[in-house]
């Protein structure tokens, strides 16, 4: 066997865990940092989603928007991905897709273009 023919494998930087751990995670949010009943509006390339946080720690939400959620429905916000094997748990980031778990299925949005948060305390203040 001629060892001069063996070349090290090249791997794209996006496939390395070290790339993602060093990534500056900005232009997004972790729902663990939000409160129950906070509302997130996520505008993607093709739809707008209204997401109400039910349990930040577990990712339980109710969501409306897109083809799969014409009315508010309970789901679990699994996290943000680029459509591959990396999933940033219970997070949403501009440029990434949102993955929802619903009845044993995974619903993946188009890439997020804009995120906005409306704290539950804002709406509670409007009632008084």
Secondary structure, 3 states (H helix, E strand, C coil): CCHHHCCCCCCCHHHCHHHHHHCCCCCEEEHHHCCCCCEEEEEECCCEEEEEEEECCCCEEEEEECCCEEEEEEEEEEEEECCCCCCEECEEECCCEEEEEECCEEEECCCEEEEEEECHHHHHHHCC
